[in-house]
């Protein structure tokens, strides 16, 4: 969350940032309520001080055997006034704390202002592949080869789910293992295998709750949710902890299935597996020093890009405009891989710097080597990368005229050396 003092001292900056993100939040009303709350705190402290003094006087009068009825009546009035103010204070305090959770992070100064049409391409890698035949879409390729089954998945669960079969399941697992090996061996991330179910405190810490509750799968009658991304459990590893400055940066790679209702995406990209409710993902999470978090974001982006480069997949990197940023992000790059059969780019990674927005919600700090008070760390995350869209691009890019899928050399050891599926 944003620091309350920051909002108080930078009202215009915050208001402009919210407008740039497309949020209609009345900061004036919020700060007015906060001001009333602070006034009530001072007032109740003053009254309690008066009450303490009155208590002392009553004690003295009773020891001296004198009448204390007048002061006792004053005590009764003070108690009633304190009780009423406490009630008002509790109401206003709750309002301020709850509203803080709904105020998004503000965009970094480098972020383009505008909606998704203002996203800017930063760079691209490789070229759009050319075919001597009309390339097929992944759903047709998968069903023809018997390694994707949409109809039976729909029967089992409903629309928006997939069954990977036979060599398709092995290919998906090979991609996951390859990505984990790259990030742990080459990029030196520590692999973790976190819970796939988290509580509401974890979801609130990373910013999924309360704002995006409609997209989350909640377990009925439990304070538990299926993970929408490994970002949630991994970033919460250090919730309510103080790290040492020498520990930074801390880098983790984690595989999880991800579960999202996609409640706001009705009618979008429903063909095949480009937008599904359950998908696998290798996630990268970093805890970094505030002084170099944007340098670390660029490194994180390169780590995610390397996966696509090593697999020979054409992609582009896009910096998101303010109106397309997530609730918690201050700056974000999307990596979009080319899908030849669908003839479009598909997002496979969002690499974000949240600055101290998440660490404030989770109370994750570090102790400076030079001494002084602990400071909030900066958190970063990015997919490294996400299936199923990687799977789409992969089989559409490496499809052959006979419908088989060629396996590039770097991935063959993960599939027992086979060259085609």
N, C-alpha and C positions, 0 to 999 in steps of 0.2 A: 504494500500500500504506500501511498505518498505520505511523507511525514506531515503531521498536522501543522507544525511550525512552518514548514515550507509552504503549505497552502496559505497560511495566514500572511506570510511575508511576500508571497509571489502570486497574489490573486489574479493579476492580469495574465501572467505567463500560464498559469493553470487553466484559466478560462479559455485562452487561445488554444492550448493543447487539447482540451476536451472538444472544442469546436472542430479542430483539425481532424480528430478521430471520429467525429460524427456523433458525439454524446451530448445530449441536451440536459445538463445538470446545472441547477441554479446554485452557483458557488456563493453568491451573496446571501441566499437564504441559509445555506449550510454554515457560513461564517457567522451569521447573525445568531443562529442557534448556539453555536460554539461560544460566542461572546456572552450570551445569556447564561450558559452553563458555567462559564468561568466566574461571572458575577455572583451566581448562586453559591459557588464553592467558597468565595470570600465571605459572603454573608453568613453561611452556615458555620464557618470557622469562627467568625466574630461572635455569633450567638453562643456557640459552645464554650468560647472563652468566658463570656458573661456568666454562663451556667456554672462553670467551674469556680468562678469567683464567688457566686452566690452560694455554692455548696460549702465553700470554706467559711463564709460568714455564718451560715446556719450552724456549722459545727462549733464555731466560737461562741455563738449566742447560747447554744444548748449547754456548753460547758459552764458558762457563766450563769445559767439558770434564767436567762431572759427570754422574752417572747420572740419567736421566729416566724409567726404566722404570716406576716407581711411579705417576708422574703420567700416563704414557701409558696405563696400565691404567685409571686414573680417567677419562681422556678417552674410552676405549672404552665404559665403562659409561654415561657421560653421553650419548654419541652414541646408544646403544641406547635409553636412556630418552626422549631427545628424539624419536627416530624413532617410538616407540610412542605417545607423547603426540600427536605430529603426526597420526598415523593416527586416533586417537580424536577429536582436535580437528576434523579434516577431516570426519569422519562427523557430528559434532554441528553443525558449521557448515553443512553441506549441509542437514541436517534443519531448522535454524532458517530458513535462506533460502528453502527450498522451502515450508515451512509459512506463512511470511509472505505468499506469493503466493496462498494459499488462504484467508486471513483477509479477510473482506469489509469494506468501509467500514461505519462505524457510523452509525445514523440521526441526523439533526439533531434538536435538542430540540423543534422545532415539528412533527415528524412524528407522526401518530397511531400509537399502539401497537396492533398486532393484525394479523390476516390481511387478505385482500382485501375481506372483508365490512366492514372498518372504514375503507375509503377514504371520503373525505368530499368532497361536491360543494362547490366554492368559488363558482362562478357559472355562469350559462348565458347564451347569446346567441341572440336570435331565438326563434321558436316552431316547434313541430312542425308541418310543413306538412299541410294538409288537402286531400283530393282529392274530386271528385264521382264518382270511380270507384275501384275497388280497385287500388291501385298494384302494379305488377309488380316482381319482383326483377331485379337487374342482369343475371343470367345469361340470363334469358328475353328481356329487352330487347336485350341485346347480340347474342344469336343471331338473334332475329327481324329485327334491323336489319342483320345481316351484318357487325358490327364486333367481335365477340368469337367466338373459336373454341376451345373447350375440348377437343373430341374430337381434333382434329388435333394440338394441342399435346401431348396425352397420347401420341399415336402417335409424335411426334418425340422426346419426352423421357421422359414419364411423368406421373403425376398430380401436381397442384400447380403446373402451368405454364399459361401463357395465350398465345394469339396475338391481338394487337390487329391488326385489319384495316381498311383503307380509312379512313373517317372516324373510326373508333375509335382508330386509330393516330395520326391527326392531332390528335384531341382530347387524347390522352395527352401528345403532344409540346407541344401548346399550353399545357396546364396546367403542364408543367415549365418552359417558357420564361417563362410569366407569373410563376411563383413566383420564378424567378431574377431577373427584372427588378424585381419588387417589393423583394426583399431587397437587391439591389445599388443600386438607384436611390433607393428611399424610406428603407430602413433602413441604408444605407451599409455593407453587408457587402462584403468583397472576394471576388470570385468566383475559385474555383480549380477546376481539373479534375485530380483526383489519379489515381494508378494504381488500377485495379480489382483488383489482386492485391497482397498484402502479405506480409511475412515474419513469422515467429513472434515476433520481438522487438517488432514493431508491435502484434501481437495481444495480447501479454503486457502491453505498456505501457498499453493502455486497459482491460485486465481481462477480455477474452474468453478468454484462455488464462492458466493451464491449466484453470480451473474449467469453462468451457463448451465444451470441445473437441468434444463430441458433436453440437453444433448447427452446427459449421463445416464448410465444404466445403474439404478439404485436397487439394492437388495431389500425387498419388503420387510418391514418390521425390524430392520437392523440399521445401525449407523455405518453402513458399508456400501461401497460402490465398486463396480468393475473398473479397472484402470482404463482411461481414455488414451494414455500414453505412459511410457516408463518414466517420463519427466516427473510425474507425480510422486511415486514411491522413492525414486532415487534422490530427487532434490530434498525430500523430507528426511533423508538419512540423518542430517545434522540439525534438525529442528530443535530449537531451544538449547543450542550448544554454542560454546565459544571455542573457536579454533586458534591455532597459533599462526602468526604471519608466515613463519617458515614452512608451514604446511601447504601454502598456496603456490601455484594452483593445484587443485584436486580435480582429477578427471576420471569419469566413470563411463563405461559402455555397458549397456544392458539390453538383452532381448526380452520382449514381452509380446503376447497378443494384445491388441488394443480394441476397445469396445466403445462405439459411438452411435448414438441414435441418428445423428445427422438430421435433427428435427427441422432445421432451417434450410435444408437442401432439397426439399420436395421437387421432383421433376428434373433435377440437375444430374447429368452424367449417369443415368440409371442403367445404361447398356453395359453388359459384361461385369467386370470387376473393378471399374475405375472409381466407384464410390460405394463402399460396402460397410456393413455395421461391425464386422470383425475382420481385423487384418493384423499381420505380423510386422514388427518393426524393431530395428536395432537403433537405440537412442543413445545420444552422447550428451552428458551433463557435466558442466564444469563450474567449480567454485573458485573465483578469482579475486585478485586485489582490485579495488576500485580504480586505482591509478592507471591500470593498463587493461581494463576490461574490453575496450574496443579493439586493441591489438589482439587480444585473445579470441575475440569474435572472428576476426579475419583468419586466424589459425584454424578455428573450429570449422569454418566454411571450407577451407582447403582440405581438411580431413574428410568431410562429407563428399566433396567433389572428386577426390581421389578414387573413391569406389566406382563412380561412373566412368572415369577415365580408364581405370584398369580393366573394366569390362568392355571398353570400346563403344560406349553409348553416347550419342550426341546429346548435349544439354545446353541450357543457358541459365545464367544467374541473374535474378531480378531483385532490385531493392524495392521493398514495398512502400507505397505512399501511405501517408498518415491514416487515411480512411480505411485502409486494408490491413492495418496492423491488428494483432490480437490484443485482447484486453490488457494483458500484463507486459507486453513488449514495448521497449523504447526504440528499438531498431531491429529490422528483420530482413534477411535475404531468403528468397525462395530459390530452390534449385528445381528447374523444370526439365524433365527428360523427354526426348522426342519419341512418340509412338507412331511408327510408320503406317500401321494398319488403320489406326484411328485418325491419322493425319493431324495430330495436335500435340502440344506440349502438356505434360502431366506433372504436377508438383509432387516431388518425392522427398523433399526436405525443406523445413523452415528453420533457419539458423538465427536465433534471437539472443539479444542482450536485454535482460530485464533490469539491469542496474541493481539498485537495492530494493526494488518493488516487492519481490518475493521474499527476500531475506528479512524485511521488516515484518511481513505477515507471519513468517516462521520464527523470527528472532534467531537468526544465524549470524554470529559475529566472529571477528578475529581480534586477537590481542596484538597490538603493534609491538615490534621488537624494541622500539624506543621508549616504551612505556605509555602511560596515559590510558584513557578509557577505551574499552573495546569498541570497534567500529563494525558497521554492517558490511558484509561481503557483497560482491556482485555475482549473480548467477547467470549462466548461459546454458542454452540447450539447442540441440539440432538433431534431426533424424540422420542416421548414418548408414543406410537410408531405409525408407519405408517400402515394404511390400504391401499391397499387391501391385502398385503402379510400376515398381521396378520390374516385377515379373511380366507385366504387360509389355513394357518397352523391350525387355530382353527377348521374349519369344517373337515379337513382331519384327525386331531388328534382325534377328538371326534365322528367320524362317527361310526355307529353301523352296524352290518351285514345286517340289514334290510334297510339300507340307511338313517335312521334317524340320527340326530345330537344330542348328549347328551349335555346338558347345565350344566357346573359345578356350584356348590352351590353359589359361590361368585357372579356369574353373574345373577342368577335367579331373584333377586329383580328388576333388570332392565328390565326383560321380563315378568313381572306379575306372577312370580313364576313357570313358565312352566319348565319341566324337559327335554323335547325333542322338536325339530322342524323337 
